Amino acid sequence: MLNELKRRNLKISGFYCPEVKHEGRRIGFKIVDIWSGKFDWLARVDYPGKIKIGKYTVLEDNVNRILADIESSTSNSDIIAIDEIGPMELSIKSMKDFILKVINSDEKPLLAVIHRSLKDSLRGGKVYTITLDNRNTIKYEILNYILINFKKT
């Protein structure tokens, strides 16, 4: 979806958090700045640290370094995208503050994936529920909604 928005010359800031596997086993997650492509570890298994989510240690210093770039790029973007808003992302105060700021702002449209455990606590805007049955087609509905309702400033 982001590639389609970029193809339409929309500038996108924000982040996504892909899983990282080694020999078929998930060993952690990265955090990737959409604007610059910079990335670092968000969380890793078997790693020392104070913030634990399940078997993962959340790496606050790494996230704060990337978050500084993410925050500065939002003023230049048309849309903010976050994939995903989940317990790991909300476990870091600076990240939680950033997420709440963009959720509560009318300044920029926000396209976000919200972890199922938070679906009732983070509401606002138009909410879509993705299922196995609709996951291949709903992206077009979401894209059309964004393009129809988006007004580039």
C-alpha positions as CSV (number, residue, x, y, z in Angstrom):
1,M,0.0,0.0,0.0
2,L,2.8,2.4,0.8
3,N,4.4,1.8,-2.6
4,E,1.1,2.7,-4.2
5,L,0.9,5.9,-2.2
6,K,4.5,6.8,-3.1
7,R,3.7,6.1,-6.8
8,R,1.1,8.8,-6.5
9,N,3.8,11.2,-5.3
10,L,2.7,11.2,-1.7
11,K,5.4,11.6,0.9
12,I,5.3,9.1,3.7
13,S,7.0,9.2,7.1
14,G,6.7,6.8,10.0
15,F,8.0,3.3,10.7
16,Y,7.4,-0.4,10.3
17,C,8.7,-3.3,12.4
18,P,9.5,-6.4,10.4
19,E,10.4,-9.6,12.2
20,V,13.9,-11.0,11.9
21,K,14.5,-14.7,11.5
22,H,17.6,-16.8,11.8
23,E,17.5,-20.4,10.6
24,G,13.7,-20.3,10.6
25,R,13.4,-19.0,14.1
26,R,12.2,-15.5,15.0
27,I,15.0,-13.7,16.9
28,G,13.6,-10.2,17.0
29,F,12.2,-7.2,15.3
30,K,13.7,-4.3,13.5
31,I,12.4,-0.7,13.4
32,V,12.6,0.9,10.0
33,D,12.2,4.6,9.3
34,I,10.0,4.8,6.2
35,W,11.4,8.2,5.1
36,S,15.1,7.5,5.2
37,G,15.3,3.7,5.2
38,K,17.4,3.7,8.4
39,F,16.9,0.8,10.7
40,D,18.0,-0.7,14.0
41,W,16.9,-3.4,16.4
42,L,13.5,-2.9,18.1
43,A,13.7,-6.1,20.2
44,R,15.7,-9.2,20.4
45,V,15.5,-12.6,22.1
46,D,18.1,-13.6,24.7
47,Y,19.4,-10.0,25.1
48,P,20.1,-8.1,28.3
49,G,17.9,-5.1,29.1
50,K,15.1,-3.8,31.4
51,I,12.1,-3.8,29.1
52,K,10.8,-7.3,28.4
53,I,7.8,-8.2,26.3
54,G,7.4,-12.0,26.4
55,K,10.8,-13.4,25.4
56,Y,11.9,-10.2,23.7
57,T,14.0,-7.4,25.2
58,V,13.0,-4.0,23.8
59,L,16.1,-1.9,22.9
60,E,15.1,1.6,24.0
61,D,18.3,3.4,23.0
62,N,18.1,2.0,19.5
63,V,14.5,3.0,19.1
64,N,15.1,6.5,20.5
65,R,17.9,7.1,17.8
66,I,15.6,6.0,15.0
67,L,12.6,7.9,16.5
68,A,14.4,11.2,16.4
69,D,14.7,10.8,12.6
70,I,11.1,9.7,12.3
71,E,9.8,12.7,14.2
72,S,11.8,15.2,12.2
73,S,10.6,13.7,8.9
74,T,6.9,14.0,9.8
75,S,6.8,17.7,9.1
76,N,7.8,17.1,5.5
77,S,5.4,14.2,4.8
78,D,1.9,14.0,3.5
79,I,0.9,10.9,5.5
80,I,2.3,9.1,8.6
81,A,2.3,5.3,8.5
82,I,2.9,3.0,11.5
83,D,3.1,-0.8,11.3
84,E,2.5,-1.7,14.0
85,I,1.2,-0.1,17.2
86,G,1.6,-2.9,19.7
87,P,2.8,-3.6,23.2
88,M,6.5,-3.4,22.2
89,E,6.1,0.0,20.6
90,L,4.1,1.3,23.5
91,S,6.6,0.0,26.1
92,I,9.0,2.9,25.3
93,K,7.8,6.2,26.7
94,S,9.2,8.4,23.8
95,M,7.6,6.0,21.2
96,K,4.3,6.0,23.1
97,D,4.3,9.8,23.3
98,F,5.0,10.0,19.5
99,I,2.2,7.5,18.7
100,L,-0.3,9.2,20.9
101,K,0.6,12.6,19.4
102,V,0.0,11.4,15.8
103,I,-3.2,9.6,16.7
104,N,-4.6,12.7,18.4
105,S,-3.5,15.1,15.7
106,D,-5.5,16.3,12.8
107,E,-2.4,17.7,11.1
108,K,-1.6,14.6,9.0
109,P,-3.5,11.5,7.9
110,L,-2.4,8.4,9.8
111,L,-2.3,4.9,8.4
112,A,-1.6,2.5,11.2
113,V,-1.8,-1.2,12.0
114,I,-3.0,-1.7,15.5
115,H,-2.2,-5.0,17.4
116,R,-5.3,-7.0,18.1
117,S,-4.7,-6.7,21.9
118,L,-5.0,-2.9,21.6
119,K,-8.0,-2.6,19.2
120,D,-10.4,-1.5,21.9
121,S,-8.0,1.0,23.6
122,L,-6.7,2.9,20.6
123,R,-9.7,4.2,18.6
124,G,-10.1,7.1,16.2
125,G,-10.7,7.6,12.6
126,K,-11.8,4.8,10.3
127,V,-11.0,1.3,11.6
128,Y,-10.7,-1.7,9.4
129,T,-10.5,-5.3,10.7
130,I,-8.2,-7.5,8.6
131,T,-9.1,-11.2,8.4
132,L,-7.7,-14.1,6.4
133,D,-10.7,-13.8,4.1
134,N,-10.4,-10.1,3.3
135,R,-6.7,-9.4,3.6
136,N,-6.0,-9.5,-0.1
137,T,-8.8,-7.3,-1.1
138,I,-9.3,-4.8,1.7
139,K,-6.0,-3.0,0.9
140,Y,-7.8,-1.6,-2.2
141,E,-10.7,-0.4,-0.1
142,I,-8.3,1.3,2.3
143,L,-6.2,2.8,-0.5
144,N,-9.3,4.2,-2.2
145,Y,-10.5,5.7,1.1
146,I,-7.1,7.4,1.6
147,L,-7.0,8.8,-1.9
148,I,-10.6,10.0,-1.9
149,N,-10.3,11.7,1.6
150,F,-6.7,12.9,1.3
151,K,-6.1,16.6,0.6
152,K,-2.5,17.4,-0.1
153,T,-1.6,20.7,1.5
